[in-house]
Amino acid sequence: MRYMNLNGVTVRELLKLPILEQAKLVSGEKGLDRVVRFVDIMEVPDIKNWLREGELVLTTGYSMRDDLALLTELIKHLANANAAGVAIKPERFIHDIPQEMMDMSNLYHIPIIQLPIGIPYIDITYAVMDQILDKQAVLLKRSEEIYKALTNLVLNNSGIQVVADNVADLVKSSIWVIGKNGDILVSSPPQVPYHPSKNTRYWEVTVDKQLIGKFVVGKEHLDDLELVCVEHARQVFSLELMRKKIAEDTELRLRGNFFEELLMSISLPQQDAENKGRQLGLDSEWIWEIGIVEGEGPFFEYGSSFLLELNQIIHKESANRKVRSHVHLQGGQLVLFLASVKITEDSKKPYGELIPKGWSEVLHPFLKKWSAIRAGFGNKCFLWEVHRSYSEAKRAIHIGIRLNKDQQLFSFDEFEMYHLLLKSSDYVQFDELIHKKIGKLCDYDNENGTELVITLYHYLATGGSLIEAASRLYIHRNSVKYRMDRINEIIDSDMGNAVNRFEYYVCTVFYLLKQGV
């Protein structure tokens, strides 16, 4: 079905009206396709501030009869206002249309129409407005049809892609709905990449009074019907995205409740965990790493830059792994449920040498940018073992900050031996050995406010490297050497002996761990 041009009535079309069959186009022929939206009679010289876009001015030139240069200025004012043109009856007051006015008309493509002297203005305005109103009525009718068609797609749950395809057909252009983070929420044709360009136009899309993205049309110029379609499309996309957001929020809440249950329950049967997880789109074969992120409250507030960027990284990496991870706010900390596909000998083949990194490796570059953030990661586990990995992540932070208060990222795998050492202290007394080996160092630190015990620990932990120990302690290597000389004076022991190094390493570790118990 074909529809009339709904941009409005063009000057070319008006000249075909019976009332204007005796009218003559004097100049400005290249502006004949200008759209007429208003028609007005003006007989005052200072009309500049009264002109509107799409206006056709009717005049006799009476107010300008004594200064014909004002007629030339009139063309400039019409061009600045993007008006449609001027229709003039020159015979009575100005006799001939000045050549300068016609030259200016051709320059700015503003049509000048010479009207027959005997036609009343009211007959012209009536005929022109009748045409304009007819087209506006058609535009309104089409607007209602479009609104009903697009709304029915939403009500019938046709899906956002079907809506996008219909909108693209109506505006005769590719379209995109772009999220706040630059991701393509939907496009038509599907999977067409979006490249920002001066030849596109966009409009904001909001959901629940919050900006969620923009609706982009792949062309610069749209007619009135297409602009009406854009407004309806924005509303429909808002409805679709609101419904999607409600569904996602509900799923997120249910998933959060499920994960909270896993964290609080150490005895949830494997079958129950698998069944509940499957209902929430969590594959029982996925492998999980549990991370705990600690920091100040503002880091975890909704909309914070830290939380937004963390979610983006996890979402992108999870999409690459074809899994669903989850970020859960628990009290004053974040709990990260980070999933990966189980890698078997057969599943290695598609990856080749590019087997995905552990999640702690993926997140480390991001987390280290935030000096006030600490994070611990448990060992890998299945879904029903999440509580164990969660406990390990907590222990990793608990142990790690006592051995190195400046470290940010702690893996339980790195501190598992220390955890076992702490557990063994419930059955084995280490105090006497610690006092015997480093008691004098401890007393010296307490009396003088020094850090000889922690220096000895880092020196031994780095294999006796002054440079690495200095790096860990954030001091100069010469300061480490001075401290080690002082330590050797106090404890008088041979650090070149492997057994001695082992004994002192165990004692310093155990002493530092017990400081936080």
N, C-alpha and C positions, 0 to 999 in steps of 0.2 A: 504493500500500500504506500502511495506517495503522498506527502504532505506539502502544503505551501511553505514558502520561505517564512519562518517565524521570527526572523530578526526584526521585522517591522516593515513599513512601507518605504521603498526606496524612491528617490527623486525621479528616477526613470519611470517607475510604475505610476507615480502621480501625474506625470505628463501625458499618460494615456487615458486619464479620466475624461469623460465627456465635458465636464465643466472647464477643463484646461486645454481643450483641443485647439483653441486659437492662441494659446500661450506660446512663447518662443524662447528657446534656450539661447542666451546671448553669449555666454562664455562659461568656462569651468566644466567642460564636458567630461573630464576625467573624474569628476566628483559625482556623477549621476547615480552611482550605487551607494551614496551616503544614505543612511537610514533616517527617516523622519519619525520622531516620536512625539513631537509637540508642534503646534502651529500657533503663532502669536502675531498681533498687529502692534507695531512700534512706530511712533511718530515723535520720539524725543531724541535729542542728540547724544545723551549720555547713557547708552544702553549696555555698555561694556559689562557692568556688574549684574545685569539681569539675564544675560544669555545662558542657555543650558545646552548640554550635549544633545544632539539630535533635533535641534529646534529649526524650524523653517520660519523665517521672518518675512512678514508682509508689510510693505511700506510704500508711500508715495514720494518719499524723500523730502517732505515738507520742512522738517526741522533742519535739513542740511542744504536747503536751496541757496543760501547765501554763502556757503563755504563748501564747494563740491569736493574739496580734499577730504572732508569727513566721510564721504562715501567710500573712498579708498581705505580709510582707517577702519570703516565698518567691516570690510572683508578680513582685515587682520584680526579684529575682535572675534568674528565668527570662526575663523580658523583656530584661534587659541581656545575657544570654547568647544571645539569639535562639533560645531553646529552643522545642520544639513544644507543650508543655502539661504538665498534671499530672493523673494519674488517682488518685483517693483513695477509701479505704474509711473513711468517717467513723464508722460506727456503734459500733465497739468502743472507741475512745479519745476521740474529740472530739464524738461524737453528731451535731451539726449543723455544716455548713460555715458559718463566720461571714459575715455580710452584707458586712463590710469587705473580706474576701477576694474575694467575688464582684464587688463594685464595682471593685476593683483589676483583676480579671481582664477585665472589660468595657472598662476604660480602656486597658489594654495589649494587648487582643485575644489573651490567653492562655487557651485553652480549659481549663475545669475539668470533668473527667469523674467522675461518681460511679459507683464499681464495686459490683456485687453482692457481698455479704460472702462468699458461698460459692465464688467462683471463685479457685482457687489462682493465685498470681503466675506460677508456671512455665508454666501453660497460656497465660496472656496473652503472656508474653515469647516463648514458642515460636511462637505464631501470628503475632505482629507481626514477629519476625525472619525468619520464613519468607517473609512478603510482601516485606520489604526485600531479602533475598538474591535472591529471584526477579527483582526489578527490576534489581538490580545485575548479575545474570547476563545479562539482556537488554541492559543498557547495555554490558557488556563485549563481547557479540557484535556489537552495532551499531558499537562502537568499532573492532573488527577489520575489519568490512566497510568502514567509512569509510577506514581506513588503507590497505587493499588498493586500494580504488577510486582514491584520490588518488595513491598510489604508482604504480599502473599508468599513470595519465595522464603521470607524469614519465618512466617507463620507455619508454612508447610515443611520447615526444617530441611530446606533444599541444600543448605551448606554454603559457606562463604565463597567457595570457588564458583558455584553456579551464579551467585549474586554478582561476582566480579565479571564473569563472562557476559552477563546481560548488560551490565553498566558499560563495559567496553564496546559492546555492539551499539548501544544508544549514543555514545559520544564519538563513535567511529574513530577510536584511538586505543592504543595500549594504555593500560592503567596499572598502578601499583598502590598498595597500602603498605607504607613503611613504618616500622616500629620506632620507638624513641631511640633505640640503640643502633638504628640503621639496618636492622634485619627486615627482610621482605616477609610480611605477614600473609599476603596473597597478591597474585598478579594475574593479568590476563593479556595475552596468552600466558599459560602457566610456565613457570621457570624461566621467564625472560629476565635477564639481569637489568638492574636499574642503575643508570649513570646520570647523576645530576646534570642538568643542561639548561641553558637560557631558553630553549625551545619547549620547555615543559611548564606546567602550572601546578600548584599544589594548594591544598586547603587542610586545615587542622582537623583531626578527628579526636573527640573526647569521649571518655566513658566515666560516668559518675563524677562529672566536673573535673576530671583529671585528663591532661593531655596524654594520649597513648601513641600518637604518631601522626602521620599525614597521608592524605589521599592525593596521589599524583596522576595527572593526565598528560599523556605524551605529546601534546601539541599546545601551541601558545594561544591560538585564537579559537574561541568557542562562540557559537551563536546563542541566542536567547534560550532556545529549547535545551541545548546542551548544558547551559549554566543552571537551568532549572533541574535537569537531571543530576548534575553534580551535587546540588543541595539535598535532593532526595537520597542520593547515594551515600552522602556523609551520614545522614540519619540512619540509614539501613546498615551501613558498616558499623556504626556505633552500637546498634542493637545486636548485631551478630557478635561483635567483639565483647559486648557486655555479657551476652549469654556464654561465650567462651570463657570469659574471666570468672563468671560464677561457677561454671563447671570445674575450671582449674583450681579455684580457691577451695571448692568443696573437696576435690580430690587431694589437694595439698593438706587440708585439715585432717582428712581421714588417714592419709599417709603419715602425717605427723603424729596422730594419736597411736597409730600402729607402731611406729618407731619408738615412741615414748614407752609403750608397753614392752617392747623388746629390751629397752634399756633397764627398765625396772624389774623385769622378770628374768631370773636365771634358770627357770625350769619350764619355759614354754616349750611344749613338745615340737619336735622337728616338723611333723606333719601339719600341725596347726599353723606354725609360722609359714610354711610353704603355701598352704591354702589361702591364708589371709593375704600374703604377699602377691600371689597370682591374681587375686581379685583386684589388686591395686596396680597391676601392670608390672610387677617385679618378678623376674625370672628366677626360679629356684637354683639355677645353675650359675648365676652371677656370683662373683667373688667380691667381698666388701672390705674396705679399709675405713675404719672409724677415726675421725680426727676431732680434736677438741681445740677450739680457738678461744683464748682468753685475752681480755683487753678492757679498756675503759668503756663505760656505757654508751657514749656517743658513737663509737665505732659500729654498734649493732642496732642503732636506731633506723627505722624504716626510711629509706631514701638516702642514707649516708653513702658517700662516695666509696668507702671501703666495702660496704655490703653489696652495692650495685656492681662494682668491679669483680668482687669475689663470685657473685652469682653468675655473671657473664662468663667468667673463665670456666667455672664448673659446668655450666649449661653447654658451652661450646665443646669442651672436652668430652662430656657425656654423649653428646650427639655424634662425635667422631667414633666413640666406642660403641655406639648403638645401645646405650643403657640409660637408666633413669637414676640419677643421684638426687640427694635431698639435703637441704640446709635447714637445720632445726634450731630455733632459739630456745635455750633451756636456762632459765634464770639469768645470770649475768654472763653466759658463755654461749658460743655456737658449737653445735655438734654436727659434724659433717659425715653424712652417710654416702660414701664414695664407691660406686660400683664399677666393675670391669667384667668383661666376658672371660669365662674360664678358658685358659690357654692349655690345650692338649697338644699332643704330637700332630694330630690331624689339623687342628685349628691354627697351628703355627704357619701352615703353608701359605694362606692368603697374605699374612703379614711379611713373610720372608724374614729379613733381618730387622724389620721395623716393628718389633713387638712393643706394645705401649709401655711407657714408663710407669713406675709406681706413682700413686697420686701425690705422695709427699714431694717427689721430685718435680712434678708438674706445678705444684703450688708454691714451692720454695722461692722462686724468683719474685713472685708477687708479694708473699708474706714478709720477705726481708726488707721490703720498702717501708714497712710500718714498724718503726722501732719500738712502739709501745705494745706490740702484739706478740703473744707467745702461742705456739701450737704444738700439740702432741699427737702422735699417730700410733694406733695399735697394729698388731700383726693382721694379716689377711685372714678372712674367715667366711663361712657361709652365713646366710641370713639368720638362721636360728642361733648362731654363735656371736651375734652382735654385742651382747652384754660383756662377753670376755674381751673383745677388742676395745670396747669402750673403757673398761677398767684398765687395760694396758695403756691406753692413751693418757689416762689420768696419772698413772704411775710414771709414765715417761716424763711428763712435765714435773711431777713431784720430785723425782730423782734428779732430772737434768739440771734444774735451776739451782740445786744445792752443789752440784759439781762445777757448773759454769753459769753464773747469774746473768752473763751477757749473751748467752746463746738464745736463739729465738725458736728454733725448730728442733723437736725432740722425737725420736723414733724409739718405740719400745724395743725393737730388735737390737738397737745400739746399747740399751741399758738393761737388758734382760738379766745379765750376770749379776749386776748390782742389786736387782730386785731379789734374786735368789739369795744373795749375801745378806740382805736385810731380813729375809724370812728365816734364814738359818740362825740369826741372832736370838730367836726365841728359844733355841735349844742349846746354843753354844755361847759361852762367855768369851767375848773378845776384849773386854775392857782392860784386863791385865796386860795382854800383849800390846794393846795400843799405848797404854801408859808406859810400858817398858821401852817401846820403840820411839814414839814421838811425844811422850809426855812433856819432855823439856821444851820442845818446840811450841806445844800448846800453851804452856805456862808463859813462855817468852812472848807469844802473840798477845795473850790476855793482859800481861803487865805493860807492854809497850805499844799496843795498838798496831802491831805489824801483821803481815800476811805471809808468814813463812810456810805454814802448813799448806795453804792453797797453792803457793809457788812450787813447793816440792811435788804436789800432786800433778800439776800441769807439766812440770819438767819430766816426771816419770811417764806421764800419759803420752807425751810426744816423743818418747824414746830417747830422752836426754838432749833434745834440741833446744838450744838457747833461743834461737830465732822464732821457732813455733810457739814456745812457751811465752815469749814476749808478746807475740801477736795475740795469743789468747788473753793475756793479762792487760793488754793495751799499755805496755811500758816498753822502755828501750831494752835491748838485749844486754847492755852493760849493767842495767839494774837487776836483771835476772841473774847475771853472773855474780854480782855483789851479794845478792840474797843467798845464792847457792854456797858461796864461800862462808857466809855467816852460818848457814844450816850445817855445813860440814864441821864447823868449829863447835857447834852446840851438841850435835849427836855423835860426832867422831866415828863415822861409819864409812866403809868403802863402797861407794856407789858404782864402782866398776864391777862389783860382784853381782851376778844375775839373781842369785837367791836373795841377797840383801835388797835389790831393787824391787823384787816381787813382794817381799814382806812389807817394805815401806809403802809400796803402792796400795796394797790391800789395807793397811792401817790408815793411810790418809783418806782413802775412799770411804772406809767405814766410819771414820771420825766425822767427815763432812756430811755423810748421809744422816748420821745420828743427831747432827745439830738441828735438823728440822723436824725430828720426831716428837 
